[in-house]
Amino acid sequence: MDQNSASLFAAVWVGALFLATGLRLWLALRHAHHVQKHRDRVPPAFAATITPEAHRRAADYTAARVRLSIADVVVTALFSLLLTLGGGLQLLYDLAAKFFAPESYAHGLAFFGLVGLAGAAIDLPFGIYRTFVLEQRFGFNRMTPALFMADLAKGMLLTVVIGAPLLLAVLWLMDVMGNWWWLYVWVLWIGFTVLAQVVYPVLIAPLFNKFSPLENAELRARIEALLARCGFRVSGLFVIDGSRRSAHGNAYFTGFGAAKRIVFFDTLLDKLQADEIEAVLAHELGHFRHHHIMKGMLVMGAMSLGLLWLLGQFMHEPWFFQGLGMQVQGTAPALALFSLVLPAFLFPVTPLMSALSRRNEYEADAFAASNASARALVAALVKLYRDNASTLTPDPLYSAFYDSHPPAALRVARLSPGAAHS
């Protein structure tokens, strides 16, 4: 019976993986075809602000990114099959057992370290190509090989320093807390997530970027007036040296509670006028006013609780391990297998999460239009679409499935009909 169950689960897993992969590829090809089809015609709403050359550049940039994503999807699917049905995870488990006692905590950490290194080895060529070929070709990359390697080394070090103790705590809870371990792990995860919101802007982000106080007195006064009108308190206004890595511009809130801070990329300040920066910031304030971050954390918290419970049901079933190519059972193999197969089964949730995110963006836009200038926000968005080479003509189905932000035309039209002409 266990062998039949294992074979059935393997078939279900392969079917889910192939279905998710096939749908990803189909959507990507639709998107690339749609963008290229509209490459030579700027949408009427943007004809006065986006040149045909900029529109064609955005189309070509989008198509290049889609081609890279197609390769990434295929390689990721093959890698998942190699690790599961191909016996890759079992091989890494046995390799770790040559140095540490099987199912000891040291063995579990070593096992996950090998899995992480294997995944990093697969991802690295894509990261190099994306940075030094694709982004370079379209004039966005400012990353040097030395800086790239430094970022990579820092990321790996942080994974060890932060990830290893967290993983150790998870494995320990799974071992000693009985059938309710999943609830204790969930509480640990929620606590870690909240703590990370406080610690990240103060201790981690400065390892990668230089943070400087916003020195533009006029802009600072304008922003402080906006914050006062909206009843927001932050711990500081900062500018980071985003131009060291990319020409893309951005602005964001980070931190939690009293540790909240506003961060501007220096590239963004170079591209936008003061009223446009104020409008972009008002949009970000809208996310806080509508509690989008907290709501998102609640949704993810509920999902993670359900998934941890589900893992608790699977980890004692021999067919779960056998169906995915593992000859042994245990907490570390169960966690690794579950993490590996989960994306394929969760793929159908993607459009629901995307739709929720787009609704949040509309609400934040409305807040910005009420507390700053809708016209300035439209002008800022158009500049960002142009300067970041964002396509104005995404495939509607692809956009509905993936996009966390509404398509440019719909977003601008809702903000202020005809404002893109200004």
BELNORQUI-V788195 format. One record per helix or strand of 2 or more residues. SS is the DSSP state (helix for helix, strand for strand). FROM is the first residue (numbers start at 1). TO is the last residue. If there is no record, write none. Layout:
# BELNORQUI-V788195
ss: {SS & SS}
from: {FROM & FROM}
to: {TO & TO}
This chain:
# BELNORQUI-V788195
ss: {helix & helix & helix & helix & helix & helix & helix & strand & helix & strand & helix & strand & helix & strand & helix & helix & helix & helix & helix & helix & helix & helix & helix}
from: {2 & 44 & 52 & 88 & 105 & 145 & 178 & 211 & 217 & 237 & 242 & 251 & 257 & 261 & 266 & 274 & 292 & 318 & 331 & 374 & 396 & 408 & 419}
to: {37 & 46 & 83 & 97 & 137 & 176 & 207 & 213 & 230 & 240 & 244 & 254 & 259 & 265 & 271 & 289 & 314 & 323 & 371 & 387 & 402 & 415 & 421}
